[in-house]
Amino acid sequence: MKLHDIKAAEGSRKARTRKARGIGSGLGKTAGRGHNGQNSRSGGGKGPYFEGGQTPLQRRLPKRGFSNARFKKVYVGINLDRISEKFDGSQEVTPETLRAAGVIKQFKDGVKILSRGEVTKPMVFKVHAVSEAAKTKIENAGGSVEVIK
């Protein structure tokens, strides 16, 4: 047996139906869509969840469950490299001073200090949250972190 001798099993491969290609195809004229009406036209029908004007199932069933997402705290994260560019270490870093320096536009539920970058000067931070890695970098440089509510 050679590669050119291999053939698909009889009846395993079916040619696709070419609709609306003349009366001889068996699916000419209306192409199997019946006569006039919404479903005979392109884009016809209302989709799989339409129930003929009856209130659909997803609206008849009650809402269930509870999500805590509405009460989630959204912090504005700032990395240490951005802070060390703007501050020299003499003033303390608070959400208000960060906004005044143009580092952040708004602080939603608070400001969180993240650890990318290095701190070379001892700085005092008064923020709402701080990552563990950022806290160790700040304290190793001689600074301090105070978490405010």
Secondary structure, 3 states (H helix, E strand, C coil): CCHHHCCCCCCCCCCCCCCCCCHHHCCCCCCCCCCCCHHHCCCCCCCCCCCCCCCCHHHHCCCCCCCHHHHCCCCEEEEHHHHHHHCCCCCCECHHHHHHCCCCCCCCCCEEEECCCCCCCCCEEEECEECHHHHHHHHHCCCEEEECC
